[in-house]
């Protein structure tokens, strides 16, 4: 049996264990099993034999009596009323049975997450979903941990039920111990990012974010460098300075570095970290502002990814830049029609102060390029146009290299973060022409806003450097009801994609 803990600052700790004994653990509060849709009614999935035994062979009859269909995400609870060694059996739908047992890992993640969400208030839960291999075991453990997430820092009294405290994954697969360890590390990083996104801006401003990054980064052996407002001015980081100058809380740039002695590839990640985005003098409407504490989700994902990469010991060099600022209106704020000089010397006419993310990323991209990475990736809650084009769950991926764009999309979808490749039309560059500077930060109309933002960012990437851009404006903050392992609020979007990309290059 192995164990680890997930949960950092949200007031809970869920412990995950592995049990490979092949028998049902004693002293558990609930057992989770899977069920498939079938033409003849619900069909128990591999692992459900534990529940069938506990019910004296009556599982199928119980499912039929309850009207269970087995559709993906469906939850049914069967109290055993003392007739079995476990008080409660929870059945989660897996949809149609896969061909030859090749389970979709995201189906398993979401099923485990839906189950642990439904079991809030339970102390110890065993999950017996199909886990024939290490990948399936990791998916179940990760989904269960992420589904147990709850942000309780600001609760003054107990409201609702506490999350599952202990999770045991039943798996005898080869490599299951390492799988559970990876799931724990990744879940802890995603939890950190969710916590940061959910933290109100009164408690998370650029300097505080930099302190957290320093504390968490140095704890896992990352090299950490923080540039304050004085160093940013001296270094020519005009984008960060301009965006942050309207706030009483000045900007920061954080550099995180991880090196592996056997690595032959270097990745650089740049994250947008606007700890609150009012829009500046181009003020947002109220309904578009109340969730702008999430505008630092890209920087959060970079921090979470670097921590996980270091803890997993991946054989790759990784560098992360957190571009941190607060975008506020005041007498010192930048004005529409101002011209700023970004790191590297390119000038930008600011026509809309609410298009500020691309300004801080311009500095970050220019600085990251000096590290000569093999691949440069930025991630940002960049445009409302991303939500219009792709909705709230799908990340838009753009790149100056089609193969890299496709690679990022493949990795993202494999880890369970839906993504879609988007183009960077050359004709959009002319729409960013400025009469007084090298480039304007927005085009005169709202056509193809997500793509135009990508075209803008491409201007700050040197020729020959492979670069990709992830727009997570919608996926970073889930405003609807929870589903699968995704909670309401901060999701940690992009974190697993960056970790997965690093793991691919480590191979």
C-alpha positions in Angstrom: 0.0 0.0 0.0 1.3 3.5 -0.9 -0.1 6.8 0.1 0.3 10.5 -0.5 -1.6 13.7 0.2 -3.3 16.2 -2.1 -4.6 19.6 -1.0 -2.5 22.6 0.0 -4.3 25.7 1.2 -8.0 25.1 0.9 -8.5 23.8 4.4 -8.7 20.1 3.6 -6.3 17.2 3.0 -7.4 14.2 1.0 -5.1 11.2 1.4 -4.9 8.7 -1.4 -3.8 5.1 -0.9 -3.3 2.2 -3.2 -4.6 -1.3 -2.2 -3.4 -4.1 -4.5 -4.6 -7.0 -2.2 -7.5 -7.9 -4.4 -9.9 -7.8 -1.4 -12.2 -5.1 -0.1 -10.5 -2.9 2.5 -12.0 -3.0 6.0 -13.5 0.0 7.8 -14.6 2.0 4.7 -17.5 4.4 4.6 -18.3 3.9 0.9 -17.3 1.8 -2.1 -17.4 3.2 -5.6 -17.9 0.9 -8.6 -18.6 1.5 -12.3 -21.5 0.6 -14.5 -22.0 0.6 -18.3 -25.0 1.3 -20.4 -26.3 -1.8 -22.1 -29.1 -2.8 -24.4 -30.3 -5.2 -21.8 -29.9 -2.8 -18.9 -27.0 -1.6 -16.8 -23.9 -3.7 -17.0 -21.4 -3.7 -14.0 -17.9 -2.7 -15.0 -14.7 -4.5 -14.0 -14.1 -3.9 -10.3 -17.8 -4.1 -9.5 -17.5 -7.7 -8.3 -16.5 -6.2 -4.9 -19.9 -4.6 -4.7 -21.7 -7.7 -6.0 -20.1 -9.8 -3.4 -21.0 -7.3 -0.7 -24.6 -7.4 -1.8 -24.7 -11.2 -2.0 -24.9 -11.2 -5.8 -27.8 -8.8 -6.0 -25.9 -5.8 -7.6 -27.5 -6.1 -11.1 -31.0 -6.5 -9.6 -30.4 -3.4 -7.4 -29.3 -1.3 -10.3 -32.4 -2.3 -12.3 -34.7 -1.5 -9.4 -33.1 1.9 -9.1 -33.5 2.7 -12.7 -29.8 3.1 -13.3 -28.9 3.6 -17.0 -25.1 3.7 -16.8 -24.8 6.9 -18.8 -21.5 8.7 -18.2 -21.5 10.7 -14.9 -24.7 9.2 -13.5 -24.6 8.6 -9.7 -26.6 6.1 -7.7 -26.3 5.3 -4.0 -27.2 1.9 -2.5 -27.3 1.8 1.3 -26.5 -1.7 2.4 -28.4 -1.3 5.8 -25.9 -3.6 7.6 -26.2 -6.5 5.1 -22.7 -5.9 3.8 -19.3 -4.9 5.3 -19.5 -1.5 3.7 -22.4 0.9 4.6 -22.8 2.5 1.2 -22.2 1.5 -2.4 -22.0 4.2 -5.0 -22.4 3.4 -8.6 -21.1 5.8 -11.2 -22.0 5.6 -14.9 -19.2 5.0 -17.5 -21.3 5.1 -20.6 -21.0 2.3 -23.3 -18.5 -0.4 -22.6 -15.2 0.2 -24.5 -13.9 -2.2 -27.1 -11.4 -4.7 -25.7 -11.3 -2.9 -22.3 -9.5 0.2 -23.7 -11.0 2.7 -21.3 -10.9 6.4 -22.2 -8.9 7.9 -19.4 -11.0 11.0 -19.2 -14.1 8.9 -18.7 -12.4 7.3 -15.7 -11.1 10.7 -14.3 -14.6 12.2 -14.5 -16.3 9.2 -13.0 -13.9 9.1 -10.1 -14.3 12.9 -9.6 -18.1 12.7 -9.8 -18.1 10.0 -7.2 -15.9 11.8 -4.7 -17.9 15.0 -5.1 -21.1 13.0 -4.4 -19.5 11.5 -1.3 -18.6 14.7 0.5 -18.9 14.1 4.2 -17.6 10.5 3.9 -14.4 9.8 5.8 -12.9 6.9 3.9 -13.8 5.9 0.3 -12.6 3.0 -1.8 -12.7 3.2 -5.6 -13.0 0.0 -7.6 -13.3 1.4 -11.1 -11.5 -0.5 -14.0 -7.8 -0.2 -13.3 -6.1 -2.9 -15.4 -3.0 -0.7 -16.1 -1.0 2.1 -14.5 -2.5 4.8 -16.8 -6.0 3.8 -15.7 -4.9 3.7 -12.0 -3.4 7.2 -12.3 -6.6 8.5 -14.0 -8.8 7.2 -11.2 -6.6 8.5 -8.5 -6.2 11.9 -10.1 -9.9 12.3 -10.9 -10.9 11.2 -7.4 -8.5 13.7 -5.8 -9.6 16.6 -8.0 -13.2 15.8 -7.4 -12.7 16.0 -3.7 -11.5 19.6 -3.9 -13.2 22.3 -1.9 -12.1 25.9 -1.2 -13.0 26.7 2.4 -10.5 29.3 3.4 -13.1 32.1 3.9 -15.9 30.0 5.5 -16.6 31.2 9.1 -18.8 28.2 9.8 -19.4 24.8 8.4 -21.7 24.9 5.4 -22.4 21.6 3.7 -20.4 18.5 4.0 -16.6 18.3 4.2 -14.7 16.6 1.3 -13.7 13.0 1.3 -10.7 12.7 3.7 -9.2 9.4 2.6 -9.3 7.7 -0.8 -8.2 4.2 -1.5 -7.8 3.1 -5.2 -8.1 -0.6 -5.7 -5.6 -1.7 -8.3 -3.2 -4.6 -8.8 -1.7 -3.2 -12.0 2.0 -3.1 -12.6 3.4 0.3 -11.9 0.3 1.3 -9.8 2.5 2.7 -7.0 4.2 5.2 -9.3 0.9 6.0 -10.9 -0.7 7.0 -7.6 2.4 9.1 -6.7 2.2 11.0 -10.1 -1.5 11.5 -9.5 -0.8 12.9 -6.1 1.9 15.3 -7.3 -0.3 16.6 -10.2 -3.4 16.9 -8.0 -1.4 19.0 -5.5 -0.2 21.3 -8.2 -3.7 21.7 -9.7 -5.1 22.3 -6.2 -2.5 25.1 -5.7 -3.6 26.8 -8.9 -7.3 26.5 -8.0 -6.6 28.0 -4.6 -4.7 30.9 -6.2 -7.5 31.6 -8.7 -10.2 31.4 -6.0 -8.3 33.8 -3.7 -9.8 37.3 -3.7 -7.5 40.1 -5.1 -7.5 41.7 -1.6 -5.3 38.8 -0.5 -3.4 38.1 -3.8 -1.6 41.0 -5.3 1.6 40.9 -7.4 4.1 41.0 -4.5 2.1 38.4 -2.6 1.9 36.1 -5.6 5.7 36.5 -6.0 6.1 35.6 -2.3 4.0 32.4 -2.7 5.9 31.5 -5.8 9.2 32.0 -4.0 8.1 29.9 -1.0 6.6 27.1 -3.0 9.3 27.1 -5.7 12.3 27.0 -3.4 10.7 24.3 -1.3 11.0 21.9 -4.3 14.4 23.1 -5.4 13.5 25.6 -8.1 15.8 28.6 -8.8 13.6 31.7 -8.1 14.3 35.3 -9.2 11.9 38.2 -8.5 12.1 41.6 -10.3 10.3 44.4 -8.4 9.1 47.6 -10.0 12.6 49.3 -9.7 14.3 46.4 -11.5 11.5 46.3 -14.1 12.0 49.9 -14.9 15.7 49.6 -15.1 15.4 46.5 -17.3 13.0 48.0 -19.8 9.9 46.0 -19.0 7.6 48.6 -20.3 4.5 46.4 -20.6 4.5 45.3 -17.0 5.2 48.8 -15.8 2.5 50.4 -17.9 -0.2 47.9 -16.9 0.7 48.1 -13.2 1.2 51.8 -12.9 -2.5 52.5 -12.2 -2.4 50.3 -9.1 -1.1 51.0 -5.6 0.3 47.5 -5.7 3.3 47.5 -8.2 4.0 44.7 -10.7 6.5 41.8 -10.4 8.2 39.4 -12.8 9.1 36.0 -11.3 11.5 33.6 -13.0 11.4 30.0 -12.0 14.1 27.6 -13.2 14.4 23.8 -13.1 17.4 21.9 -14.5 17.9 18.1 -14.9 21.5 16.9 -15.4 20.3 14.4 -18.1 18.1 16.8 -20.0 18.7 17.7 -23.6 15.6 19.9 -24.2 14.6 23.2 -22.6 11.0 24.4 -22.4 10.0 28.0 -21.4 6.5 28.8 -20.1 5.2 32.3 -19.8 2.0 33.0 -17.8 -0.3 36.0 -17.6 -0.7 37.0 -14.0 -3.1 39.9 -13.7 -4.2 39.5 -10.1 -7.2 41.7 -10.8 -8.4 43.2 -14.1 -10.7 46.1 -13.8 -10.0 47.0 -17.5 -8.0 50.1 -16.4 -9.4 53.3 -17.9 -11.1 51.2 -20.5 -13.3 50.0 -17.6 -15.1 46.7 -17.9 -18.8 46.5 -17.2 -19.7 45.2 -13.7 -20.8 41.7 -14.9 -17.5 41.2 -16.7 -15.4 42.3 -13.7 -16.7 40.3 -10.7 -14.7 37.1 -11.7 -11.5 38.9 -12.8 -9.7 37.6 -9.8 -9.1 34.6 -12.2 -7.1 36.7 -14.7 -3.9 35.3 -13.1 -4.8 31.8 -14.1 -2.0 31.5 -16.7 0.7 32.5 -14.2 -0.8 30.1 -11.7 -0.7 27.3 -14.2 3.0 28.0 -14.9 3.8 27.9 -11.2 1.9 24.7 -10.6 3.5 23.1 -13.6 7.1 24.0 -12.6 6.5 22.6 -9.1 5.2 19.3 -10.5 8.0 19.0 -13.0 10.5 19.4 -10.3 8.8 17.0 -7.9 8.4 14.4 -10.7 12.1 14.8 -11.6 11.3 15.0 -15.3 14.4 14.8 -17.5 13.9 18.2 -19.1 15.0 21.7 -18.4 12.0 24.0 -17.6 11.8 27.8 -17.1 8.7 29.6 -16.0 7.9 33.4 -16.1 5.1 34.8 -14.1 4.1 38.3 -15.4 2.3 39.8 -12.4 0.4 43.1 -12.3 -2.9 44.6 -11.2 -4.8 46.5 -13.8 -6.6 49.4 -12.1 -7.9 52.9 -13.1 -6.4 55.9 -11.3 -4.7 59.2 -12.0 -1.5 57.3 -12.7 -3.0 54.6 -15.0 -1.9 54.3 -18.6 -4.2 56.0 -21.0 -5.6 54.9 -24.4 -3.2 56.4 -27.0 -0.1 56.0 -24.7 2.9 54.4 -26.3 5.1 52.0 -24.3 8.4 50.3 -25.0 8.4 46.6 -24.3 11.4 44.5 -23.2 13.5 44.1 -26.4 12.6 47.6 -27.7 9.5 47.2 -29.7 7.0 50.0 -29.2 3.2 49.5 -28.7 0.4 52.0 -29.0 -2.2 51.2 -26.3 -5.6 51.8 -27.8 -7.5 49.8 -25.2 -6.2 49.4 -21.6 -8.3 46.3 -21.2 -6.1 44.5 -23.7 -3.4 44.4 -21.0 -2.6 40.8 -20.8 -0.8 40.9 -24.2 1.3 43.8 -22.9 2.7 41.9 -19.9 3.2 38.8 -22.0 5.2 40.8 -24.6 7.7 41.5 -21.9 7.7 37.9 -20.7 8.1 36.4 -24.1 11.0 38.7 -24.9 12.7 37.8 -21.7 12.1 34.1 -22.0 13.5 34.1 -25.6 16.9 35.1 -24.1 17.0 31.7 -22.4 17.1 30.1 -25.9 14.5 27.4 -25.2 13.7 24.7 -27.7 10.0 25.5 -27.2 8.3 28.6 -25.8 4.7 28.4 -24.6 2.6 31.2 -23.2 -0.7 30.6 -21.4 -3.2 33.3 -20.5 -6.8 34.2 -19.8 -6.4 36.5 -22.7 -9.6 37.2 -24.6 -13.3 37.2 -24.2 -13.3 36.2 -27.9 -12.0 32.8 -26.9 -15.2 32.2 -25.0 -17.3 33.4 -27.9 -15.5 31.1 -30.3 -14.9 28.0 -28.3 -17.0 28.2 -25.2 -16.1 27.9 -21.5 -14.4 24.5 -21.6 -12.1 24.5 -24.7 -8.7 26.1 -24.8 -7.7 27.8 -28.0 -4.2 26.9 -29.2 -2.2 29.0 -31.7 1.4 28.7 -32.8 4.0 29.8 -35.3 4.6 26.1 -36.1 1.7 23.9 -37.1 3.4 20.7 -35.8 3.9 22.3 -32.4 0.3 23.5 -32.3 -1.0 20.0 -33.1 1.4 18.5 -30.5 0.1 20.9 -27.8 -3.5 20.1 -28.7 -2.8 16.3 -28.6 -1.1 16.5 -25.2 -3.9 18.7 -23.8 -6.7 16.5 -24.9 -4.8 13.4 -23.7 -4.6 14.8 -20.1 -8.2 15.8 -20.1 -8.0 19.5 -20.9 -10.1 20.0 -24.1 -8.2 22.1 -26.7 -8.6 23.1 -30.3 -6.0 24.3 -32.8 -6.6 27.8 -34.2 -4.9 29.6 -37.1 -2.9 32.9 -37.1 -4.2 34.5 -40.3 -1.5 36.7 -41.9 -4.1 39.3 -43.0 -4.8 40.2 -39.3 -1.4 41.7 -38.8 -2.3 44.7 -40.9 -5.2 45.4 -38.6 -2.7 45.9 -35.8 -0.8 48.7 -37.6 -0.3 51.9 -35.6 0.1 55.4 -36.9 2.7 56.2 -34.3 4.3 53.0 -33.0 5.5 49.6 -34.2 2.2 48.0 -33.4 -1.2 48.7 -31.7 -2.4 46.4 -29.0 -5.9 45.9 -30.5 -7.4 46.0 -34.0 -10.1 48.7 -34.8 -12.9 46.2 -34.9 -13.8 43.1 -32.9 -13.4 40.6 -35.7 -11.3 37.5 -34.8 -10.3 38.9 -31.4 -8.7 35.7 -30.2 -6.7 35.2 -33.3 -5.6 38.9 -33.5 -4.3 38.6 -29.9 -2.2 35.6 -31.0 -0.9 37.6 -34.0 0.1 40.4 -31.7 2.0 38.0 -29.4 3.8 36.4 -32.3 5.5 39.8 -33.0 7.5 39.4 -29.7 8.8 35.9 -30.5 12.2 35.8 -32.4 12.2 34.2 -35.8 13.2 30.5 -35.6 11.9 30.0 -32.1 9.0 27.5 -31.9 6.2 29.1 -29.9 2.6 28.2 -28.9 -0.1 30.3 -27.2 -2.9 28.9 -25.1 -5.9 31.1 -24.5 -7.7 29.7 -21.3 -10.1 32.7 -20.7 -13.1 30.3 -20.4 -11.6 27.1 -19.0 -9.7 28.8 -16.1 -12.8 29.7 -14.2 -16.0 27.6 -14.2 -19.0 29.7 -13.4 -21.7 26.9 -13.8 -22.4 23.9 -11.7 -19.6 21.4 -11.0 -19.3 18.4 -13.2 -16.9 15.4 -13.1 -13.9 16.5 -11.2 -14.3 20.2 -12.2 -15.5 22.4 -9.3 -17.3 25.8 -9.5 -14.6 28.5 -9.6 -11.0 28.0 -10.3 -10.2 24.9 -12.3 -6.4 24.9 -12.6 -6.8 24.8 -16.4 -3.6 24.4 -18.4 -1.5 23.1 -15.5 -1.8 19.5 -16.6 -1.2 20.4 -20.3 2.2 22.1 -19.4 3.2 19.1 -17.2 2.2 16.7 -20.0 4.2 18.7 -22.6 7.3 18.7 -20.3 6.8 14.9 -19.8 6.7 14.4 -23.6 9.9 16.3 -24.2 11.5 14.5 -21.2 11.1 11.3 -23.1 
